[in-house]
Amino acid sequence: FRRAHTLTVLFILTCALGYVTLLEETPQDTAYNTKRGIVASILVFLCFGVTQAKDGPFSRPHPAYWRFWLCVSVVYELFLIFILFQTVQDGRQFMKYIDPHLGVPLPERDYGGNCLIYDPGNETDPFHNIWDKLDGFVPAHFFGWYLKTLMIRDWWMCMIISVMFEFLEYSLEHQLPNFSECWWDHWIMDVILCNGLGIYCGMKTLSWLSLKTYKWQGLWNIPTYKGKMKRIVFQFTPYSWVKFEWKPASSLRRWLAVCGIIFVFLLAELNTFYLKFVLWMPPEHYLVLLRLVFFVNVGGVAMREIYDFMDDPKFHKKLGQQAWLVAAITATEFLIVVKYDPHTLTLSLPFYITQCWILGIILVLTWTAWRFFIRDITLRYKEIRRQKQEHKYEKDKCLSNGDGHSSILDEQNGNKLRERKL
């Protein structure tokens, strides 16, 4: 029934598009016809995918919603591949077909400069530096980290990603002026206020979802209108709750997986800034916002698929399709950045920053080797030594008894007789 319904919908949609095309006089504008044909093709593909694609781990508000975002992931990846194979000039000018205001080089805003919290030289407004930093990105930081916490469902992983990104901004501010910020903008406004408050609210929401009783009832079986409205609102909450317990130090496999998740998160965050830099998109453009909305929807599914694969590899024998697509999209975005502006990416890091990163990598590798190799060997050696000492103590205890020596001899003779029989 589902496939027949899908074919019916596709047939009706195709006939409607064809009917509209035949009725109207085809414009002679090649660019307009090309855009219209591409949009119609995408709509047909989305219609097919929403009804026929494989279901993901989420079922609320409806499985078709998550199938839609899976198909959008495919369309976005194909768009990135197309941009990747263009020349730099053609790729930037191609963005004009999406928005005529694009394709123009834009200056990068520097958030650094005067870092005085209280500027006595400005008598009219001594706190003007703080008000200048309070733009639309402040609530964006808060809501972004609130949603990321709902995806990751772990406090320490969120804090590590938040702090690590600030270190990346320190390290890469010589490449993008947008990364240049005051120290209090990095650690007070971003890490503590915006990111920290978003993570705290996200963890409180996770606690409520984990304690909530999931007992679903049909909408028409609820007698009161208030109950019906409450049921409609709860339709946008999870069908059931799965608590994420990453346990990165439990095994080398989980440790490497968690490090990979953190790396992909940081790379996706950096791609946001570098993509708008190389494609000449202003930070407030709607395409930047649409990309963030896209990652919010597909990121939650990808994280659930990764956790299911790590937590029960026997049942989930392969990684989910959305997780693979998110990884492919992140890698393709990075390749676009490398191709479109290799000069910016190859600007050498300052020497002291290079030393800090080398020291950090050495510390992580050293801890990994100690935790999963040296520590296990040491514990195994201590266990064998303890067992030998216990065996020796029991032997000495038997020898200290009056009949201990004879009982040991009888046991040895019995073992020899059994070996002969065998």
WOUR-V507248 format. One record per pair of residues at least 4 apart in sequence whose ideal C-beta (glycine too) atoms are under 6 Angstrom apart, sorted by the first residue. I is the first residue (numbers start at 0). J is the second residue. If there is no record, write none. Layout:
I_J ; I_J
//
This chain:
5_50 ; 5_51 ; 12_46 ; 14_18 ; 16_39 ; 26_31 ; 41_74 ; 45_70 ; 47_51 ; 48_52 ; 48_70 ; 49_63 ; 49_66 ; 49_67 ; 52_66 ; 52_69 ; 54_62 ; 55_65 ; 55_300 ; 55_321 ; 56_303 ; 57_65 ; 58_62 ; 58_238 ; 59_237 ; 59_238 ; 60_64 ; 60_234 ; 60_235 ; 65_300 ; 68_296 ; 68_297 ; 69_321 ; 72_297 ; 72_324 ; 76_327 ; 76_328 ; 79_331 ; 82_90 ; 82_335 ; 83_334 ; 83_335 ; 85_89 ; 85_90 ; 87_339 ; 91_102 ; 91_279 ; 92_102 ; 94_101 ; 94_102 ; 94_278 ; 95_99 ; 95_101 ; 95_102 ; 104_279 ; 105_279 ; 105_281 ; 107_176 ; 107_177 ; 109_176 ; 109_179 ; 110_180 ; 111_179 ; 111_180 ; 113_128 ; 114_181 ; 115_128 ; 117_125 ; 118_125 ; 121_125 ; 121_127 ; 132_184 ; 133_137 ; 137_193 ; 139_143 ; 140_193 ; 141_193 ; 141_196 ; 141_197 ; 144_194 ; 144_197 ; 144_198 ; 145_197 ; 145_200 ; 145_201 ; 146_295 ; 148_157 ; 148_198 ; 148_201 ; 149_201 ; 150_298 ; 150_299 ; 150_302 ; 151_156 ; 151_157 ; 152_205 ; 152_243 ; 153_243 ; 153_245 ; 154_202 ; 157_198 ; 159_163 ; 160_261 ; 160_264 ; 161_190 ; 161_194 ; 163_265 ; 164_268 ; 165_185 ; 165_190 ; 167_171 ; 168_178 ; 170_352 ; 171_178 ; 172_178 ; 172_179 ; 174_343 ; 174_346 ; 175_272 ; 175_276 ; 177_272 ; 180_184 ; 180_185 ; 183_187 ; 184_188 ; 185_189 ; 186_190 ; 187_191 ; 188_192 ; 189_193 ; 189_194 ; 190_194 ; 191_195 ; 192_196 ; 208_240 ; 209_240 ; 209_242 ; 213_239 ; 216_220 ; 218_230 ; 221_226 ; 221_227 ; 221_230 ; 243_306 ; 245_257 ; 246_253 ; 247_253 ; 247_254 ; 247_257 ; 249_253 ; 251_371 ; 256_309 ; 263_329 ; 266_329 ; 267_329 ; 269_273 ; 270_274 ; 270_332 ; 273_336 ; 274_278 ; 274_332 ; 275_280 ; 275_287 ; 277_336 ; 277_339 ; 277_340 ; 280_284 ; 280_286 ; 294_298 ; 297_321 ; 297_325 ; 300_321 ; 301_321 ; 301_322 ; 301_325 ; 304_319 ; 304_321 ; 304_322 ; 305_322 ; 306_310 ; 307_315 ; 308_315 ; 308_318 ; 311_315 ; 318_322 ; 335_339 ; 337_341 ; 341_345 ; 348_352 ; 348_353 ; 366_370 ; 368_372 ; 369_373 ; 369_374 ; 370_374 ; 397_403 ; 398_403 ; 402_406
//
